[in-house]
């Protein structure tokens, strides 16, 4: 039987999953983000505003912008897959690893506070992506599928119970 902490992690997992489903909805079902220049616009904005970390600038200019449409499709459907995985509690660790990589890519592409910033400015500038990255780390090291997940239902039906909840 899942404990209080398991249920709290499940609430967080599901809430973040719903957020990613909302993020993915307009990207997958609309045309602006992938086909109307929305993704490219964001990348150009990060570059123009100087909000990309210096080591990311050549990556964004030399790789991301020339391949913007396929990368935008990966972003859109990746967010959709991430949201579904978190909400249903399926393959949460694999999804969390992808989500962590995605949040770090966004952090380094959009949250540079400038060369003269002090440590807390780096952390403050990164909050919008850092908090989600830390949640993904928690899902990676914890047992996020132990409560309210399809995985938990499957374990219960197969008779494995909580003995294998961490596997």
VMD Tcl script that builds the backbone (N, CA, C; Angstrom):
set m [mol new atoms 501]
animate dup $m
set s [atomselect $m all]
$s set {name element resname resid chain x y z} {
  {N N UNK 1 A 0.850 -1.185 0.000}
  {CA C UNK 1 A 0.000 0.000 0.000}
  {C C UNK 1 A 0.892 1.244 0.000}
  {N N UNK 2 A 0.641 2.162 -0.910}
  {CA C UNK 2 A 1.453 3.386 -0.973}
  {C C UNK 2 A 1.268 4.239 0.272}
  {N N UNK 3 A 2.379 4.813 0.730}
  {CA C UNK 3 A 2.344 5.696 1.885}
  {C C UNK 3 A 2.061 7.130 1.479}
  {N N UNK 4 A 2.043 7.987 2.488}
  {CA C UNK 4 A 1.761 9.404 2.262}
  {C C UNK 4 A 2.792 10.040 1.320}
  {N N UNK 5 A 4.069 9.735 1.499}
  {CA C UNK 5 A 5.098 10.292 0.619}
  {C C UNK 5 A 4.920 9.814 -0.818}
  {N N UNK 6 A 4.554 8.543 -0.990}
  {CA C UNK 6 A 4.312 8.023 -2.336}
  {C C UNK 6 A 3.177 8.777 -3.016}
  {N N UNK 7 A 2.130 9.052 -2.257}
  {CA C UNK 7 A 0.991 9.788 -2.828}
  {C C UNK 7 A 1.369 11.243 -3.121}
  {N N UNK 8 A 2.198 11.853 -2.254}
  {CA C UNK 8 A 2.640 13.233 -2.501}
  {C C UNK 8 A 3.480 13.312 -3.774}
  {N N UNK 9 A 4.369 12.348 -3.960}
  {CA C UNK 9 A 5.183 12.316 -5.187}
  {C C UNK 9 A 4.285 12.074 -6.403}
  {N N UNK 10 A 3.266 11.240 -6.232}
  {CA C UNK 10 A 2.339 10.982 -7.335}
  {C C UNK 10 A 1.580 12.252 -7.721}
  {N N UNK 11 A 1.157 13.035 -6.727}
  {CA C UNK 11 A 0.466 14.302 -7.020}
  {C C UNK 11 A 1.395 15.225 -7.810}
  {N N UNK 12 A 2.650 15.331 -7.370}
  {CA C UNK 12 A 3.615 16.170 -8.078}
  {C C UNK 12 A 3.849 15.643 -9.495}
  {N N UNK 13 A 4.017 14.332 -9.629}
  {CA C UNK 13 A 4.250 13.709 -10.939}
  {C C UNK 13 A 3.084 13.992 -11.882}
  {N N UNK 14 A 1.885 13.806 -11.407}
  {CA C UNK 14 A 0.696 14.009 -12.241}
  {C C UNK 14 A 0.522 15.485 -12.580}
  {N N UNK 15 A 0.740 16.372 -11.615}
  {CA C UNK 15 A 0.609 17.817 -11.870}
  {C C UNK 15 A 1.605 18.277 -12.930}
  {N N UNK 16 A 2.842 17.828 -12.833}
  {CA C UNK 16 A 3.836 18.197 -13.842}
  {C C UNK 16 A 3.469 17.589 -15.184}
  {N N UNK 17 A 2.936 16.368 -15.168}
  {CA C UNK 17 A 2.471 15.754 -16.413}
  {C C UNK 17 A 1.375 16.562 -17.080}
  {N N UNK 18 A 0.429 17.043 -16.287}
  {CA C UNK 18 A -0.653 17.877 -16.833}
  {C C UNK 18 A -0.080 19.161 -17.422}
  {N N UNK 19 A 0.881 19.778 -16.727}
  {CA C UNK 19 A 1.526 20.980 -17.281}
  {C C UNK 19 A 2.145 20.694 -18.644}
  {N N UNK 20 A 2.847 19.569 -18.756}
  {CA C UNK 20 A 3.463 19.248 -20.038}
  {C C UNK 20 A 2.430 18.925 -21.104}
  {N N UNK 21 A 1.304 18.353 -20.727}
  {CA C UNK 21 A 0.233 18.141 -21.705}
  {C C UNK 21 A -0.310 19.480 -22.200}
  {N N UNK 22 A -0.435 20.444 -21.295}
  {CA C UNK 22 A -0.891 21.784 -21.694}
  {C C UNK 22 A 0.139 22.433 -22.609}
  {N N UNK 23 A 1.439 22.335 -22.241}
  {CA C UNK 23 A 2.491 22.898 -23.095}
  {C C UNK 23 A 2.468 22.262 -24.480}
  {N N UNK 24 A 2.245 20.955 -24.524}
  {CA C UNK 24 A 2.297 20.226 -25.798}
  {C C UNK 24 A 1.070 20.488 -26.665}
  {N N UNK 25 A -0.054 20.750 -26.042}
  {CA C UNK 25 A -1.314 20.857 -26.787}
  {C C UNK 25 A -1.232 21.864 -27.924}
  {N N UNK 26 A -0.802 23.082 -27.646}
  {CA C UNK 26 A -0.785 24.095 -28.701}
  {C C UNK 26 A 0.317 23.810 -29.717}
  {N N UNK 27 A 1.367 23.120 -29.295}
  {CA C UNK 27 A 2.466 22.813 -30.212}
  {C C UNK 27 A 2.097 21.680 -31.161}
  {N N UNK 28 A 1.399 20.671 -30.634}
  {CA C UNK 28 A 1.044 19.502 -31.443}
  {C C UNK 28 A -0.185 19.777 -32.297}
  {N N UNK 29 A -1.196 20.419 -31.723}
  {CA C UNK 29 A -2.460 20.593 -32.433}
  {C C UNK 29 A -2.582 21.927 -33.167}
  {N N UNK 30 A -1.650 22.827 -32.933}
  {CA C UNK 30 A -1.611 24.080 -33.676}
  {C C UNK 30 A -0.506 24.013 -34.718}
  {N N UNK 31 A -0.408 25.028 -35.531}
  {CA C UNK 31 A 0.628 25.028 -36.567}
  {C C UNK 31 A 1.706 26.079 -36.337}
  {N N UNK 32 A 1.450 27.038 -35.464}
  {CA C UNK 32 A 2.369 28.168 -35.292}
  {C C UNK 32 A 3.742 27.747 -34.759}
  {N N UNK 33 A 3.784 26.902 -33.748}
  {CA C UNK 33 A 5.055 26.561 -33.116}
  {C C UNK 33 A 5.990 25.836 -34.083}
  {N N UNK 34 A 5.498 24.806 -34.747}
  {CA C UNK 34 A 6.353 24.000 -35.616}
  {C C UNK 34 A 6.459 24.598 -37.010}
  {N N UNK 35 A 5.336 24.944 -37.620}
  {CA C UNK 35 A 5.323 25.323 -39.030}
  {C C UNK 35 A 5.205 26.824 -39.279}
  {N N UNK 36 A 4.900 27.600 -38.244}
  {CA C UNK 36 A 4.708 29.035 -38.423}
  {C C UNK 36 A 5.824 29.898 -37.881}
  {N N UNK 37 A 6.939 29.284 -37.539}
  {CA C UNK 37 A 8.077 30.059 -37.072}
  {C C UNK 37 A 8.115 30.320 -35.583}
  {N N UNK 38 A 7.198 29.733 -34.819}
  {CA C UNK 38 A 7.169 29.962 -33.376}
  {C C UNK 38 A 8.433 29.487 -32.676}
  {N N UNK 39 A 8.859 28.282 -32.990}
  {CA C UNK 39 A 10.078 27.745 -32.373}
  {C C UNK 39 A 11.293 28.578 -32.768}
  {N N UNK 40 A 11.421 28.861 -34.061}
  {CA C UNK 40 A 12.543 29.683 -34.523}
  {C C UNK 40 A 12.524 31.057 -33.867}
  {N N UNK 41 A 11.349 31.607 -33.691}
  {CA C UNK 41 A 11.214 32.911 -33.054}
  {C C UNK 41 A 11.752 32.910 -31.629}
  {N N UNK 42 A 11.450 31.845 -30.896}
  {CA C UNK 42 A 11.968 31.752 -29.531}
  {C C UNK 42 A 13.484 31.655 -29.524}
  {N N UNK 43 A 14.047 30.841 -30.404}
  {CA C UNK 43 A 15.506 30.691 -30.458}
  {C C UNK 43 A 16.145 32.025 -30.844}
  {N N UNK 44 A 15.596 32.707 -31.834}
  {CA C UNK 44 A 16.130 34.005 -32.239}
  {C C UNK 44 A 16.014 35.028 -31.108}
  {N N UNK 45 A 14.929 34.936 -30.350}
  {CA C UNK 45 A 14.744 35.828 -29.196}
  {C C UNK 45 A 15.827 35.570 -28.144}
  {N N UNK 46 A 16.084 34.302 -27.841}
  {CA C UNK 46 A 17.139 33.971 -26.866}
  {C C UNK 46 A 18.485 34.530 -27.317}
  {N N UNK 47 A 18.774 34.408 -28.596}
  {CA C UNK 47 A 20.047 34.902 -29.129}
  {C C UNK 47 A 20.104 36.427 -29.113}
  {N N UNK 48 A 19.039 37.077 -29.544}
  {CA C UNK 48 A 19.021 38.537 -29.613}
  {C C UNK 48 A 19.084 39.178 -28.225}
  {N N UNK 49 A 18.432 38.564 -27.254}
  {CA C UNK 49 A 18.400 39.110 -25.894}
  {C C UNK 49 A 19.656 38.776 -25.093}
  {N N UNK 50 A 20.501 37.902 -25.633}
  {CA C UNK 50 A 21.690 37.490 -24.886}
  {C C UNK 50 A 21.369 36.575 -23.724}
  {N N UNK 51 A 20.240 35.886 -23.797}
  {CA C UNK 51 A 19.836 35.024 -22.692}
  {C C UNK 51 A 20.346 33.601 -22.810}
  {N N UNK 52 A 21.081 33.299 -23.880}
  {CA C UNK 52 A 21.701 31.979 -24.026}
  {C C UNK 52 A 23.098 32.018 -23.424}
  {N N UNK 53 A 23.461 30.958 -22.714}
  {CA C UNK 53 A 24.822 30.859 -22.199}
  {C C UNK 53 A 25.783 30.886 -23.376}
  {N N UNK 54 A 26.948 31.503 -23.228}
  {CA C UNK 54 A 27.874 31.650 -24.358}
  {C C UNK 54 A 28.219 30.343 -25.075}
  {N N UNK 55 A 28.346 29.247 -24.344}
  {CA C UNK 55 A 28.675 27.978 -25.006}
  {C C UNK 55 A 27.507 27.423 -25.817}
  {N N UNK 56 A 26.284 27.915 -25.558}
  {CA C UNK 56 A 25.111 27.452 -26.306}
  {C C UNK 56 A 24.871 28.250 -27.580}
  {N N UNK 57 A 25.411 29.443 -27.666}
  {CA C UNK 57 A 25.165 30.305 -28.827}
  {C C UNK 57 A 25.544 29.618 -30.142}
  {N N UNK 58 A 26.756 29.034 -30.269}
  {CA C UNK 58 A 27.075 28.365 -31.534}
  {C C UNK 58 A 26.183 27.151 -31.809}
  {N N UNK 59 A 25.739 26.469 -30.760}
  {CA C UNK 59 A 24.838 25.326 -30.944}
  {C C UNK 59 A 23.498 25.809 -31.479}
  {N N UNK 60 A 22.983 26.877 -30.889}
  {CA C UNK 60 A 21.691 27.405 -31.332}
  {C C UNK 60 A 21.763 27.950 -32.758}
  {N N UNK 61 A 22.847 28.687 -33.052}
  {CA C UNK 61 A 22.993 29.269 -34.408}
  {C C UNK 61 A 23.360 28.225 -35.454}
  {N N UNK 62 A 24.295 27.337 -35.105}
  {CA C UNK 62 A 24.851 26.418 -36.098}
  {C C UNK 62 A 24.109 25.114 -36.261}
  {N N UNK 63 A 23.342 24.716 -35.248}
  {CA C UNK 63 A 22.630 23.436 -35.360}
  {C C UNK 63 A 21.121 23.589 -35.216}
  {N N UNK 64 A 20.676 24.256 -34.162}
  {CA C UNK 64 A 19.243 24.313 -33.875}
  {C C UNK 64 A 18.491 25.103 -34.942}
  {N N UNK 65 A 18.934 26.306 -35.252}
  {CA C UNK 65 A 18.205 27.106 -36.254}
  {C C UNK 65 A 18.190 26.460 -37.641}
  {N N UNK 66 A 19.310 25.900 -38.136}
  {CA C UNK 66 A 19.241 25.249 -39.445}
  {C C UNK 66 A 18.337 24.004 -39.474}
  {N N UNK 67 A 18.092 23.413 -38.324}
  {CA C UNK 67 A 17.240 22.216 -38.243}
  {C C UNK 67 A 16.003 22.499 -37.386}
  {N N UNK 68 A 15.514 23.702 -37.468}
  {CA C UNK 68 A 14.461 24.158 -36.560}
  {C C UNK 68 A 13.177 23.340 -36.662}
  {N N UNK 69 A 12.719 23.033 -37.846}
  {CA C UNK 69 A 11.439 22.326 -37.958}
  {C C UNK 69 A 11.500 20.921 -37.368}
  {N N UNK 70 A 12.497 20.091 -37.701}
  {CA C UNK 70 A 12.537 18.770 -37.061}
  {C C UNK 70 A 12.719 18.853 -35.544}
  {N N UNK 71 A 13.519 19.798 -35.083}
  {CA C UNK 71 A 13.714 19.938 -33.638}
  {C C UNK 71 A 12.417 20.411 -32.982}
  {N N UNK 72 A 11.684 21.302 -33.631}
  {CA C UNK 72 A 10.395 21.754 -33.093}
  {C C UNK 72 A 9.411 20.586 -32.988}
  {N N UNK 73 A 9.436 19.694 -33.960}
  {CA C UNK 73 A 8.580 18.501 -33.892}
  {C C UNK 73 A 8.984 17.610 -32.716}
  {N N UNK 74 A 10.284 17.431 -32.511}
  {CA C UNK 74 A 10.764 16.637 -31.370}
  {C C UNK 74 A 10.327 17.286 -30.059}
  {N N UNK 75 A 10.440 18.600 -29.977}
  {CA C UNK 75 A 10.022 19.315 -28.765}
  {C C UNK 75 A 8.528 19.117 -28.529}
  {N N UNK 76 A 7.719 19.330 -29.555}
  {CA C UNK 76 A 6.265 19.229 -29.406}
  {C C UNK 76 A 5.842 17.821 -28.987}
  {N N UNK 77 A 6.293 16.818 -29.721}
  {CA C UNK 77 A 5.877 15.454 -29.407}
  {C C UNK 77 A 6.610 14.902 -28.193}
  {N N UNK 78 A 7.790 15.427 -27.904}
  {CA C UNK 78 A 8.489 15.054 -26.678}
  {C C UNK 78 A 7.734 15.536 -25.451}
  {N N UNK 79 A 7.238 16.764 -25.492}
  {CA C UNK 79 A 6.438 17.274 -24.375}
  {C C UNK 79 A 5.159 16.467 -24.215}
  {N N UNK 80 A 4.549 16.087 -25.326}
  {CA C UNK 80 A 3.341 15.264 -25.266}
  {C C UNK 80 A 3.651 13.907 -24.628}
  {N N UNK 81 A 4.717 13.260 -25.077}
  {CA C UNK 81 A 5.095 11.956 -24.522}
  {C C UNK 81 A 5.457 12.077 -23.040}
  {N N UNK 82 A 6.150 13.128 -22.685}
  {CA C UNK 82 A 6.523 13.358 -21.294}
  {C C UNK 82 A 5.274 13.525 -20.433}
  {N N UNK 83 A 4.337 14.322 -20.900}
  {CA C UNK 83 A 3.096 14.527 -20.155}
  {C C UNK 83 A 2.305 13.247 -19.975}
  {N N UNK 84 A 2.165 12.476 -21.036}
  {CA C UNK 84 A 1.433 11.205 -20.953}
  {C C UNK 84 A 2.126 10.256 -19.986}
  {N N UNK 85 A 3.440 10.149 -20.088}
  {CA C UNK 85 A 4.200 9.257 -19.213}
  {C C UNK 85 A 4.022 9.622 -17.752}
  {N N UNK 86 A 4.124 10.907 -17.437}
  {CA C UNK 86 A 4.006 11.340 -16.046}
  {C C UNK 86 A 2.586 11.172 -15.515}
  {N N UNK 87 A 1.599 11.510 -16.307}
  {CA C UNK 87 A 0.217 11.393 -15.849}
  {C C UNK 87 A -0.154 9.928 -15.614}
  {N N UNK 88 A 0.234 9.061 -16.533}
  {CA C UNK 88 A -0.124 7.652 -16.398}
  {C C UNK 88 A 0.817 6.877 -15.485}
  {N N UNK 89 A 1.992 7.414 -15.231}
  {CA C UNK 89 A 2.951 6.711 -14.403}
  {C C UNK 89 A 3.608 5.554 -15.137}
  {N N UNK 90 A 3.864 5.742 -16.414}
  {CA C UNK 90 A 4.520 4.728 -17.242}
  {C C UNK 90 A 5.889 5.224 -17.663}
  {N N UNK 91 A 6.903 4.408 -17.466}
  {CA C UNK 91 A 8.267 4.732 -17.875}
  {C C UNK 91 A 8.687 6.107 -17.344}
  {N N UNK 92 A 8.344 6.378 -16.097}
  {CA C UNK 92 A 8.580 7.701 -15.517}
  {C C UNK 92 A 10.073 8.012 -15.426}
  {N N UNK 93 A 10.883 7.035 -15.088}
  {CA C UNK 93 A 12.319 7.318 -14.982}
  {C C UNK 93 A 12.909 7.666 -16.346}
  {N N UNK 94 A 12.560 6.938 -17.376}
  {CA C UNK 94 A 13.066 7.257 -18.716}
  {C C UNK 94 A 12.569 8.632 -19.148}
  {N N UNK 95 A 11.294 8.909 -18.907}
  {CA C UNK 95 A 10.746 10.220 -19.254}
  {C C UNK 95 A 11.423 11.320 -18.443}
  {N N UNK 96 A 11.727 11.041 -17.185}
  {CA C UNK 96 A 12.366 12.045 -16.337}
  {C C UNK 96 A 13.782 12.337 -16.788}
  {N N UNK 97 A 14.482 11.338 -17.262}
  {CA C UNK 97 A 15.816 11.579 -17.811}
  {C C UNK 97 A 15.722 12.491 -19.033}
  {N N UNK 98 A 14.773 12.205 -19.909}
  {CA C UNK 98 A 14.562 13.080 -21.076}
  {C C UNK 98 A 14.128 14.473 -20.638}
  {N N UNK 99 A 13.233 14.552 -19.663}
  {CA C UNK 99 A 12.779 15.844 -19.159}
  {C C UNK 99 A 13.910 16.644 -18.532}
  {N N UNK 100 A 14.808 15.972 -17.823}
  {CA C UNK 100 A 15.959 16.652 -17.223}
  {C C UNK 100 A 16.865 17.222 -18.305}
  {N N UNK 101 A 17.152 16.436 -19.320}
  {CA C UNK 101 A 17.990 16.918 -20.430}
  {C C UNK 101 A 17.312 18.111 -21.115}
  {N N UNK 102 A 16.016 18.017 -21.320}
  {CA C UNK 102 A 15.252 19.094 -21.954}
  {C C UNK 102 A 15.297 20.369 -21.109}
  {N N UNK 103 A 15.079 20.248 -19.798}
  {CA C UNK 103 A 15.110 21.427 -18.929}
  {C C UNK 103 A 16.502 22.052 -18.891}
  {N N UNK 104 A 17.546 21.228 -18.880}
  {CA C UNK 104 A 18.906 21.785 -18.902}
  {C C UNK 104 A 19.187 22.490 -20.223}
  {N N UNK 105 A 18.699 21.926 -21.329}
  {CA C UNK 105 A 18.869 22.589 -22.630}
  {C C UNK 105 A 18.160 23.937 -22.637}
  {N N UNK 106 A 16.946 23.980 -22.094}
  {CA C UNK 106 A 16.216 25.251 -22.024}
  {C C UNK 106 A 16.909 26.239 -21.088}
  {N N UNK 107 A 17.366 25.736 -19.945}
  {CA C UNK 107 A 18.054 26.595 -18.984}
  {C C UNK 107 A 19.273 27.250 -19.633}
  {N N UNK 108 A 20.090 26.458 -20.307}
  {CA C UNK 108 A 21.314 26.999 -20.909}
  {C C UNK 108 A 21.032 27.816 -22.178}
  {N N UNK 109 A 19.851 27.665 -22.738}
  {CA C UNK 109 A 19.491 28.434 -23.933}
  {C C UNK 109 A 18.788 29.740 -23.599}
  {N N UNK 110 A 18.203 29.839 -22.404}
  {CA C UNK 110 A 17.324 30.979 -22.147}
  {C C UNK 110 A 17.526 31.682 -20.812}
  {N N UNK 111 A 18.429 31.224 -19.962}
  {CA C UNK 111 A 18.481 31.769 -18.606}
  {C C UNK 111 A 19.847 32.322 -18.201}
  {N N UNK 112 A 20.615 32.806 -19.143}
  {CA C UNK 112 A 21.929 33.353 -18.823}
  {C C UNK 112 A 21.765 34.748 -18.234}
  {N N UNK 113 A 22.242 34.974 -16.992}
  {CA C UNK 113 A 22.060 36.283 -16.369}
  {C C UNK 113 A 23.125 37.306 -16.757}
  {N N UNK 114 A 24.144 36.898 -17.484}
  {CA C UNK 114 A 25.200 37.817 -17.906}
  {C C UNK 114 A 26.534 37.460 -17.282}
  {N N UNK 115 A 27.598 37.967 -17.864}
  {CA C UNK 115 A 28.936 37.563 -17.419}
  {C C UNK 115 A 29.330 38.093 -16.044}
  {N N UNK 116 A 28.719 39.147 -15.585}
  {CA C UNK 116 A 29.097 39.740 -14.304}
  {C C UNK 116 A 28.159 39.367 -13.162}
  {N N UNK 117 A 27.286 38.411 -13.400}
  {CA C UNK 117 A 26.299 38.036 -12.383}
  {C C UNK 117 A 26.948 37.252 -11.243}
  {N N UNK 118 A 26.392 37.415 -10.065}
  {CA C UNK 118 A 26.823 36.635 -8.901}
  {C C UNK 118 A 26.002 35.345 -8.858}
  {N N UNK 119 A 26.421 34.408 -8.039}
  {CA C UNK 119 A 25.825 33.068 -8.013}
  {C C UNK 119 A 24.306 33.096 -7.908}
  {N N UNK 120 A 23.751 33.876 -6.976}
  {CA C UNK 120 A 22.303 33.851 -6.795}
  {C C UNK 120 A 21.558 34.401 -8.009}
  {N N UNK 121 A 22.201 35.214 -8.831}
  {CA C UNK 121 A 21.548 35.668 -10.069}
  {C C UNK 121 A 21.415 34.515 -11.060}
  {N N UNK 122 A 22.422 33.643 -11.094}
  {CA C UNK 122 A 22.333 32.462 -11.960}
  {C C UNK 122 A 21.169 31.588 -11.520}
  {N N UNK 123 A 21.051 31.384 -10.221}
  {CA C UNK 123 A 19.964 30.551 -9.707}
  {C C UNK 123 A 18.609 31.228 -9.912}
  {N N UNK 124 A 18.546 32.522 -9.663}
  {CA C UNK 124 A 17.296 33.245 -9.854}
  {C C UNK 124 A 16.850 33.266 -11.302}
  {N N UNK 125 A 17.797 33.442 -12.215}
  {CA C UNK 125 A 17.458 33.473 -13.638}
  {C C UNK 125 A 16.989 32.110 -14.132}
  {N N UNK 126 A 17.419 31.054 -13.453}
  {CA C UNK 126 A 17.136 29.696 -13.918}
  {C C UNK 126 A 15.898 29.074 -13.280}
  {N N UNK 127 A 15.221 29.781 -12.395}
  {CA C UNK 127 A 14.135 29.170 -11.625}
  {C C UNK 127 A 13.079 28.496 -12.482}
  {N N UNK 128 A 12.698 29.129 -13.582}
  {CA C UNK 128 A 11.606 28.561 -14.380}
  {C C UNK 128 A 11.942 27.177 -14.923}
  {N N UNK 129 A 13.204 26.886 -15.144}
  {CA C UNK 129 A 13.599 25.565 -15.645}
  {C C UNK 129 A 14.251 24.714 -14.570}
  {N N UNK 130 A 14.895 25.354 -13.603}
  {CA C UNK 130 A 15.613 24.633 -12.560}
  {C C UNK 130 A 14.666 23.852 -11.650}
  {N N UNK 131 A 13.534 24.417 -11.316}
  {CA C UNK 131 A 12.587 23.730 -10.440}
  {C C UNK 131 A 12.094 22.443 -11.100}
  {N N UNK 132 A 11.737 22.513 -12.369}
  {CA C UNK 132 A 11.301 21.302 -13.066}
  {C C UNK 132 A 12.449 20.309 -13.201}
  {N N UNK 133 A 13.655 20.794 -13.455}
  {CA C UNK 133 A 14.812 19.896 -13.542}
  {C C UNK 133 A 15.000 19.151 -12.229}
  {N N UNK 134 A 14.853 19.841 -11.108}
  {CA C UNK 134 A 14.996 19.196 -9.806}
  {C C UNK 134 A 13.880 18.182 -9.547}
  {N N UNK 135 A 12.689 18.465 -10.028}
  {CA C UNK 135 A 11.602 17.478 -9.918}
  {C C UNK 135 A 11.950 16.223 -10.718}
  {N N UNK 136 A 12.497 16.404 -11.904}
  {CA C UNK 136 A 12.886 15.239 -12.705}
  {C C UNK 136 A 13.993 14.443 -12.020}
  {N N UNK 137 A 14.924 15.124 -11.364}
  {CA C UNK 137 A 15.960 14.427 -10.593}
  {C C UNK 137 A 15.305 13.602 -9.482}
  {N N UNK 138 A 14.342 14.180 -8.787}
  {CA C UNK 138 A 13.642 13.453 -7.722}
  {C C UNK 138 A 12.918 12.230 -8.283}
  {N N UNK 139 A 12.312 12.361 -9.438}
  {CA C UNK 139 A 11.637 11.220 -10.060}
  {C C UNK 139 A 12.639 10.144 -10.481}
  {N N UNK 140 A 13.824 10.566 -10.870}
  {CA C UNK 140 A 14.866 9.606 -11.266}
  {C C UNK 140 A 15.368 8.785 -10.081}
  {N N UNK 141 A 15.552 9.417 -8.942}
  {CA C UNK 141 A 16.140 8.717 -7.796}
  {C C UNK 141 A 15.087 8.120 -6.871}
  {N N UNK 142 A 13.851 8.549 -6.983}
  {CA C UNK 142 A 12.791 8.048 -6.114}
  {C C UNK 142 A 12.015 6.916 -6.763}
  {N N UNK 143 A 10.829 6.721 -6.250}
  {CA C UNK 143 A 9.929 5.687 -6.766}
  {C C UNK 143 A 8.614 6.345 -7.184}
  {N N UNK 144 A 8.643 7.121 -8.267}
  {CA C UNK 144 A 7.482 7.932 -8.637}
  {C C UNK 144 A 6.287 7.130 -9.146}
  {N N UNK 145 A 6.495 5.853 -9.457}
  {CA C UNK 145 A 5.402 5.043 -10.000}
  {C C UNK 145 A 4.707 4.201 -8.932}
  {N N UNK 146 A 5.109 4.370 -7.675}
  {CA C UNK 146 A 4.593 3.514 -6.603}
  {C C UNK 146 A 3.116 3.763 -6.326}
  {N N UNK 147 A 2.632 4.971 -6.549}
  {CA C UNK 147 A 1.228 5.299 -6.268}
  {C C UNK 147 A 0.578 5.890 -7.508}
  {N N UNK 148 A -0.678 5.582 -7.680}
  {CA C UNK 148 A -1.532 6.174 -8.712}
  {C C UNK 148 A -0.900 6.120 -10.096}
  {N N UNK 149 A -0.504 4.934 -10.492}
  {CA C UNK 149 A 0.108 4.777 -11.810}
  {C C UNK 149 A -0.362 3.482 -12.457}
  {N N UNK 150 A -0.285 3.453 -13.757}
  {CA C UNK 150 A -0.594 2.234 -14.485}
  {C C UNK 150 A 0.387 1.137 -14.070}
  {N N UNK 151 A 1.636 1.501 -13.836}
  {CA C UNK 151 A 2.644 0.523 -13.403}
  {C C UNK 151 A 2.245 -0.135 -12.087}
  {N N UNK 152 A 1.737 0.654 -11.144}
  {CA C UNK 152 A 1.320 0.098 -9.853}
  {C C UNK 152 A 0.145 -0.850 -10.038}
  {N N UNK 153 A -0.770 -0.512 -10.925}
  {CA C UNK 153 A -1.914 -1.388 -11.201}
  {C C UNK 153 A -1.425 -2.698 -11.802}
  {N N UNK 154 A -0.503 -2.611 -12.761}
  {CA C UNK 154 A 0.031 -3.828 -13.377}
  {C C UNK 154 A 0.738 -4.701 -12.350}
  {N N UNK 155 A 1.518 -4.076 -11.463}
  {CA C UNK 155 A 2.211 -4.837 -10.418}
  {C C UNK 155 A 1.209 -5.546 -9.520}
  {N N UNK 156 A 0.154 -4.837 -9.166}
  {CA C UNK 156 A -0.862 -5.424 -8.297}
  {C C UNK 156 A -1.571 -6.591 -8.943}
  {N N UNK 157 A -1.855 -6.504 -10.210}
  {CA C UNK 157 A -2.549 -7.584 -10.927}
  {C C UNK 157 A -1.656 -8.793 -11.149}
  {N N UNK 158 A -0.352 -8.545 -11.271}
  {CA C UNK 158 A 0.552 -9.674 -11.514}
  {C C UNK 158 A 0.943 -10.362 -10.212}
  {N N UNK 159 A 0.482 -9.804 -9.077}
  {CA C UNK 159 A 0.789 -10.413 -7.799}
  {C C UNK 159 A 2.141 -10.043 -7.235}
  {N N UNK 160 A 2.846 -9.160 -7.911}
  {CA C UNK 160 A 4.176 -8.763 -7.454}
  {C C UNK 160 A 4.089 -7.810 -6.264}
  {N N UNK 161 A 3.008 -7.052 -6.161}
  {CA C UNK 161 A 2.825 -6.135 -5.039}
  {C C UNK 161 A 3.924 -5.113 -4.906}
  {N N UNK 162 A 4.111 -4.622 -3.685}
  {CA C UNK 162 A 5.098 -3.585 -3.422}
  {C C UNK 162 A 6.525 -4.129 -3.290}
  {N N UNK 163 A 6.700 -5.446 -3.285}
  {CA C UNK 163 A 8.051 -5.999 -3.168}
  {C C UNK 163 A 8.953 -5.485 -4.261}
  {N N UNK 164 A 8.397 -5.231 -5.426}
  {CA C UNK 164 A 9.199 -4.808 -6.572}
  {C C UNK 164 A 8.916 -3.370 -6.957}
  {N N UNK 165 A 8.378 -2.579 -6.046}
  {CA C UNK 165 A 7.983 -1.201 -6.363}
  {C C UNK 165 A 9.154 -0.349 -6.789}
  {N N UNK 166 A 10.351 -0.627 -6.306}
  {CA C UNK 166 A 11.506 0.163 -6.672}
  {C C UNK 166 A 12.195 -0.317 -7.922}
  {N N UNK 167 A 11.733 -1.406 -8.509}
  {CA C UNK 167 A 12.390 -1.973 -9.697}
  {C C UNK 167 A 11.867 -1.315 -10.946}
}
mol reanalyze $m
mol bondsrecalc $m
mol representation Tube
mol addrep $m
